[in-house]
Amino acid sequence: MEKEETQKVQGKDVLVKMLAAPINPADLNIIEGNYGKLPKLPAFAGSEGVGVVEQVGSEVSNLKVGQRVIPSTPGLGTWRNHIVSSENNFSVVSSDIPIEYASVIAVNPCTAYRLLKDFSSLKPGDVIIQNAASSMVGHAVVQIAKSMGVKTVSIIRSRPEEGQMVERLKLLGGDIVVTEEYASSHHMTKLLSDLPKPKLAFNAVGGNSVRNLAKHLGESGTIVTYGGMSRQAISVSTSPFIFNDLTMKGFWLSRWVEKNSKEAREKMISEVATLMKEKKLTLFMEKHKFSDFSTALEASQQPFQDRKIILDFQ
Ligand SMILES: NC(=O)c1ccc[n+]([C@@H]2O[C@H](COP(=O)([O-])OP(=O)(O)OC[C@H]3O[C@@H](n4cnc5c(N)ncnc54)[C@H](OP(=O)(O)O)[C@@H]3O)[C@@H](O)[C@H]2O)c1
């Protein structure tokens, strides 16, 4: 943004200098034109991030210069140095958490939070099962579940040096961490036999991976699909639906944000920030200068990453 434009902050508008923003799979899906809601073009990419308020218009009443803010709606476009928009489009975020944590707080950890809160009344000792556990959502599911006393069964894709990812997820509090191959073998049934059957399954992969979730889910359990990283249609056997009374549902955080108040979202984000402050929610990130965007973009598209790519605007 040109300097002249940044000097025209008026009315309820604020000028926000972006500090950091992640590259999430949904950002790439939106650019590809393959997403539930697409912006009107021309548009800025990037659905979340954190910035600092640098100027406020004369009618701004809720934000102050120097406050750290995140967009309160997903479609603002965060991959840019400055944003000028109404104060209503931002929420204050705790400055007690590191900038990169604030930059990712609104989407992936909140998705994990909603998956764990909205589909069953989970109690301590209950069990959930998930695929794509190597993802940021997967990491957050393990840790938020642990803070609720809920046990997790996590499935990852086979990858080079997969032992490191297994160890990491266990260190974060994961109870059982296995590969897709193991999950589809007869060993898995034996491994899970001492635990209560999972009440919920979280699917971000699709394809045959969903068979593994359905196979191990308890009676009347629910499979919640929130992503489709394999880009393959969900494939599940018929029998668990009939004989085990399974239910399949979808979840989209954008819809949740649309249907719930700004206050409800801020309460959720503040709870997630508290977990971060208390070191109960650790996330793994790698910063890349925004000026070197093409390297960052390329890194974000590699398989078997162990860190989320963050654009650094400072
Ligand atoms: N519904 C919602 O509201 C919502 C909100 C947030 C996120 N999401 C979705 O949640 C998922 C995870 O997001 P994230 O940002 O946490 O992910 P991330 O940290 O960027 O990690 C990507 C994940 O996708 C897996 N993956 C990539 N390509 C794959 C393939 N071809 N087959 C199987 N797995 C593959 C990766 O596994 P490897 O480590 O093995 O490469 C990794 O677990 C995405 O699908 C995202 O769109 C949905």
Ligand as a Chemical Component Dictionary entry (heavy atoms), coordinates in Angstrom:
data_LIG
# 
_chem_comp.id                   LIG 
_chem_comp.type                 NON-POLYMER 
_chem_comp.pdbx_formal_charge   0 
_chem_comp.three_letter_code    LIG 
# 
loop_
_chem_comp_atom.comp_id 
_chem_comp_atom.atom_id 
_chem_comp_atom.alt_atom_id 
_chem_comp_atom.type_symbol 
_chem_comp_atom.charge 
_chem_comp_atom.model_Cartn_x 
_chem_comp_atom.model_Cartn_y 
_chem_comp_atom.model_Cartn_z 
_chem_comp_atom.pdbx_ordinal 
LIG N1  N1  N 0  -13.342 -27.120 7.815  1  
LIG C1  C1  C 0  -12.682 -26.103 8.364  2  
LIG O1  O1  O 0  -13.271 -25.138 8.848  3  
LIG C2  C2  C 0  -11.191 -26.144 8.401  4  
LIG C3  C3  C 0  -10.468 -25.228 9.168  5  
LIG C4  C4  C 0  -9.072  -25.363 9.226  6  
LIG C5  C5  C 0  -8.443  -26.349 8.491  7  
LIG N2  N2  N 1  -9.201  -27.164 7.715  8  
LIG C6  C6  C 0  -8.599  -28.249 6.928  9  
LIG O2  O2  O 0  -7.873  -29.030 7.842  10 
LIG C7  C7  C 0  -6.837  -29.692 7.145  11 
LIG C8  C8  C 0  -5.543  -29.462 7.912  12 
LIG O3  O3  O 0  -5.211  -28.072 7.855  13 
LIG P1  P1  P 0  -3.837  -27.571 8.489  14 
LIG O4  O4  O 0  -3.640  -26.152 8.154  15 
LIG O5  O5  O -1 -3.824  -27.992 9.911  16 
LIG O6  O6  O 0  -2.829  -28.485 7.666  17 
LIG P2  P2  P 0  -1.239  -28.404 7.582  18 
LIG O7  O7  O 0  -0.694  -28.096 8.907  19 
LIG O8  O8  O 0  -0.916  -27.496 6.442  20 
LIG O9  O9  O 0  -0.885  -29.902 7.198  21 
LIG C9  C9  C 0  -1.354  -30.481 6.008  22 
LIG C10 C10 C 0  -1.868  -31.861 6.347  23 
LIG O10 O10 O 0  -2.421  -32.468 5.186  24 
LIG C11 C11 C 0  -1.806  -33.737 4.982  25 
LIG N3  N3  N 0  -1.754  -34.023 3.555  26 
LIG C12 C12 C 0  -1.254  -33.254 2.579  27 
LIG N4  N4  N 0  -1.416  -33.836 1.382  28 
LIG C13 C13 C 0  -2.044  -35.016 1.612  29 
LIG C14 C14 C 0  -2.475  -36.075 0.790  30 
LIG N5  N5  N 0  -2.310  -36.051 -0.535 31 
LIG N6  N6  N 0  -3.060  -37.145 1.370  32 
LIG C15 C15 C 0  -3.236  -37.183 2.696  33 
LIG N7  N7  N 0  -2.851  -36.205 3.538  34 
LIG C16 C16 C 0  -2.258  -35.139 3.001  35 
LIG C17 C17 C 0  -0.422  -33.583 5.558  36 
LIG O11 O11 O 0  0.117   -34.844 5.813  37 
LIG P3  P3  P 0  1.712   -35.098 5.706  38 
LIG O12 O12 O 0  2.278   -34.453 6.931  39 
LIG O13 O13 O 0  1.783   -36.547 5.673  40 
LIG O14 O14 O 0  2.171   -34.413 4.437  41 
LIG C18 C18 C 0  -0.760  -32.787 6.821  42 
LIG O15 O15 O 0  -1.273  -33.632 7.824  43 
LIG C19 C19 C 0  -6.845  -29.112 5.738  44 
LIG O16 O16 O 0  -7.589  -29.974 4.904  45 
LIG C20 C20 C 0  -7.588  -27.808 5.906  46 
LIG O17 O17 O 0  -8.196  -27.363 4.721  47 
LIG C21 C21 C 0  -10.544 -27.096 7.666  48 
# 
loop_
_chem_comp_bond.comp_id 
_chem_comp_bond.atom_id_1 
_chem_comp_bond.atom_id_2 
_chem_comp_bond.value_order 
_chem_comp_bond.pdbx_ordinal 
LIG N1  C1  SING 1  
LIG C1  O1  DOUB 2  
LIG C1  C2  SING 3  
LIG C2  C3  SING 4  
LIG C2  C21 DOUB 5  
LIG C3  C4  DOUB 6  
LIG C4  C5  SING 7  
LIG C5  N2  DOUB 8  
LIG N2  C6  SING 9  
LIG N2  C21 SING 10 
LIG C6  O2  SING 11 
LIG C6  C20 SING 12 
LIG O2  C7  SING 13 
LIG C7  C8  SING 14 
LIG C7  C19 SING 15 
LIG C8  O3  SING 16 
LIG O3  P1  SING 17 
LIG P1  O4  DOUB 18 
LIG P1  O5  SING 19 
LIG P1  O6  SING 20 
LIG O6  P2  SING 21 
LIG P2  O7  DOUB 22 
LIG P2  O8  SING 23 
LIG P2  O9  SING 24 
LIG O9  C9  SING 25 
LIG C9  C10 SING 26 
LIG C10 O10 SING 27 
LIG C10 C18 SING 28 
LIG O10 C11 SING 29 
LIG C11 N3  SING 30 
LIG C11 C17 SING 31 
LIG N3  C12 SING 32 
LIG N3  C16 SING 33 
LIG C12 N4  DOUB 34 
LIG N4  C13 SING 35 
LIG C13 C14 SING 36 
LIG C13 C16 DOUB 37 
LIG C14 N5  SING 38 
LIG C14 N6  DOUB 39 
LIG N6  C15 SING 40 
LIG C15 N7  DOUB 41 
LIG N7  C16 SING 42 
LIG C17 O11 SING 43 
LIG C17 C18 SING 44 
LIG O11 P3  SING 45 
LIG P3  O12 DOUB 46 
LIG P3  O13 SING 47 
LIG P3  O14 SING 48 
LIG C18 O15 SING 49 
LIG C19 O16 SING 50 
LIG C19 C20 SING 51 
LIG C20 O17 SING 52 
# 
